[in-house]
Amino acid sequence: MTRTPQSRLVGRIDGDIVGILLLAALLVIVLPLGLDIFRLNMVGKYLTYAFVALGLVLCWGSAGILSLGQGIFFGIGGYCMAMFLKLEASSPEATKIQSTPGIPDFMDWNQLKELPWFWEPFHSLTFATIAVVAVPALLAFIVGLAMFKRRVGGVYFAIITQAFAAILTILIVGQQGYTGGINGITDLRTLKGWDIRTDEAKLVLYFVNAALLIGCILLCLYVRRSKLGRILVALRDKEDRVRFSGYDVANFKIFVFCFAAALSAVGGAMFTLQVGFMSPSFVGIVPSIEMVIYCAVGGRLSLLGAVYGTLLVNWAKTMLSESFPELWLFAMGALFIGVVMVFPNGLAGLYQQFIAPRLRRTAAGRVDEAADAGAPIIPPHTAAD
């Protein structure tokens, strides 16, 4: 039976939905039943990095824009949430032993006498939640406007984003009285009076994190299947042709860069809630490059592959760090070389190359058997991502 392009597209979309449902079952049913709360909380931390990987699939995989500074947006989102939690933990009653009660402890240690003006709005959870997305997106807009309107791209853009990551790390560490310095913002206890340090809270936050991740995957899938997604792919492959067709290339690049920044920031906020602190060690060059590796290992063209790649790399990092801590950096380097030289499309590429064809042949064989038996022929749907 010959399948039309429309039927193949429907089959691909159905395969995406099946893959998302399988991932949801893994995250919501299998892992909570099979892991203790400590390990499950670690998986929840890994999933916060998956938000960054999803943004990179759109930004790098679809649009061809490699950003080596996604840790910036992950960190800003985390710091916005941490500022609210820290202010809640720094009530006058809780800080009465300080020389200046009512301000975070690190401010008191640095002899600040009042709360800085830019901290004041973070007394509101609503403002903090909006800032988690708005502040990183605004920064990405400014950077993107400055770069893409001048047609800066490729390796030059990657190096510039890496430089921004280094600058922000130095700024956070240097302004210890306002940011907590190298230690970051720590000792985060409650969210609107709800103790986030208990096992029950960690379990709830894990499910919230998983639900947000699934929602973001669906949103990214919608973008990729829309006309916008097709334009982004055209930008990656033939940017000049898109420009000559009358589209403003810079605006599309700015949008996808801001979108990826917002996704990364959501992951940073959930990281702060689940782990209980945020520090500049998650903002700099090294974590930003690691986030790119998560996406590359899973497959920069695959949303689900990016999630699985994030889980796999972080699980391997945890296992090696516990047993052979001195080998992890070598393993990370070997993994990067392997992705570049052996499987450039990541785990999703291996699946599409070796596993998906067998599934298609099996499905086609069943269709032939059904046709021989006189049963209705149902076009097979292939699994995607």
C-alpha positions, 0 to 999 in steps of 0.5 A, spaced: 500 500 500 502 506 497 502 512 503 501 519 501 505 525 504 499 527 508 499 520 511 506 519 513 506 526 516 500 524 520 503 517 522 510 521 524 505 526 529 502 520 531 509 516 533 511 523 536 505 522 541 506 515 542 513 517 544 511 522 549 506 518 552 511 512 553 516 518 556 510 520 561 509 513 563 516 512 565 517 519 569 510 518 572 509 511 573 515 507 572 521 511 576 516 513 582 515 506 583 522 503 582 526 508 586 527 511 593 525 518 594 533 520 594 534 517 587 527 520 585 529 527 587 536 526 583 532 524 577 528 530 578 534 534 578 536 531 571 530 533 568 531 540 570 537 540 565 532 537 560 528 543 559 535 546 557 536 540 552 529 542 549 531 549 548 537 547 544 533 542 540 529 548 537 535 553 537 541 549 535 537 543 531 532 546 528 535 553 527 542 552 526 544 557 532 549 553 537 549 557 544 554 555 549 551 560 554 544 556 556 547 556 563 546 563 563 538 563 562 538 556 567 542 560 572 537 567 572 531 563 572 534 559 578 536 565 581 529 569 580 526 563 584 531 563 589 531 570 591 523 569 593 525 563 597 530 566 600 526 572 602 521 568 605 526 564 609 529 571 612 523 574 615 525 579 621 523 573 626 527 568 623 533 573 622 533 576 629 540 574 631 543 578 625 545 585 626 540 587 621 534 583 621 529 582 615 535 581 610 538 575 607 544 572 611 549 573 606 547 581 606 548 581 613 555 578 613 557 583 608 554 589 612 548 591 608 543 595 612 537 594 608 534 590 602 537 592 595 531 595 591 531 590 586 530 585 591 524 588 593 519 585 588 521 578 589 517 578 596 511 577 591 511 569 588 507 572 582 512 577 580 518 572 581 514 567 577 513 572 571 521 574 572 523 567 572 521 567 564 521 574 563 528 576 565 532 571 561 527 572 555 529 579 555 536 578 556 536 573 550 532 578 546 537 584 547 543 579 546 539 576 540 537 583 537 545 586 538 547 579 534 542 577 529 541 584 526 548 584 525 548 577 522 553 575 527 552 567 527 556 560 527 562 559 531 562 567 532 555 567 536 557 561 540 564 564 542 560 570 544 555 566 548 560 563 552 563 569 553 557 572 556 557 566 561 563 567 563 562 575 565 555 573 568 559 568 573 564 573 574 559 578 576 555 574 581 561 572 584 564 579 585 557 582 588 557 577 594 553 582 598 547 582 593 548 575 590 551 570 595 557 570 591 561 563 590 556 560 595 550 562 591 543 563 595 542 557 600 538 555 606 532 555 602 526 552 606 519 554 604 514 556 599 509 560 602 509 556 608 510 549 605 516 546 607 520 544 601 525 540 604 521 534 606 520 527 602 513 529 601 514 535 598 520 533 594 515 527 591 510 533 589 515 537 586 518 531 582 511 530 579 510 538 578 517 538 574 515 532 570 508 535 568 512 541 566 517 538 562 511 534 558 508 540 557 514 543 554 515 538 549 508 538 547 509 546 546 516 545 542 512 539 538 507 544 536 512 549 534 516 544 530 510 542 526 508 549 525 510 553 519 514 557 524 518 550 525 519 549 517 522 556 516 527 555 522 529 549 518 529 553 512 534 558 516 538 552 518 539 549 511 538 555 506 538 562 510 540 566 504 534 563 500 529 565 506 532 572 506 531 573 499 524 570 499 522 576 503 522 573 511 526 577 516 531 572 518 533 576 524 527 576 527 526 568 527 532 567 530 531 572 536 524 569 537 527 562 537 533 564 542 528 567 546 524 561 546 530 557 548 532 561 554 525 561 557 525 554 557 532 554 560 529 558 565 523 554 567 528 548 568 533 553 573 527 555 577 525 547 578 532 546 580 532 551 585 525 548 588 528 541 588 535 542 590 534 548 595 539 552 592 542 556 586 550 558 585 554 561 580 557 554 578 551 552 574 551 559 570 558 558 567 562 556 561 563 548 563 555 547 565 553 550 559 557 546 555 555 540 558 548 542 557 550 542 549 553 535 550 546 532 553 542 535 547 548 532 542 548 525 546 540 524 545 540 527 538 539 535 537 534 533 532 529 530 537 525 532 542 525 526 546 532 524 544 534 530 548 530 528 554 533 521 554 540 524 553 540 528 559 537 522 563 543 518 560 549 523 561 547 525 568 546 518 570 552 516 568 556 522 571 553 520 578 555 513 577 562 515 575 562 520 580 560 516 586 565 510 584 571 513 580 570 521 581 577 522 577 574 519 571 568 523 569 572 528 565 575 523 561 568 520 560 565 526 558 571 528 553 570 521 550 563 521 549 563 528 546 568 525 541 564 519 540 558 523 538 562 528 533 565 522 530 561 516 530 553 518 531 553 525 530 545 525 530 545 522 537 541 516 540 535 518 536 539 518 530 541 511 532 534 509 533 532 512 526 538 508 523 537 501 526 531 500 530 526 504 526 527 500 519 526 494 523 519 496 526 517 498 519 518 492 516 515 488 522 509 493 521 509 492 513 509 484 514 503 485 519 499 489 514 501 484 508 498 478 513 492 482 514 491 483 507 492 476 505 487 474 510 482 479 508 482 484 514 482 492 513 489 495 511 491 500 516 497 504 514 503 503 519 505 508 524 512 509 525 515 511 532 519 518 532 524 521 536 
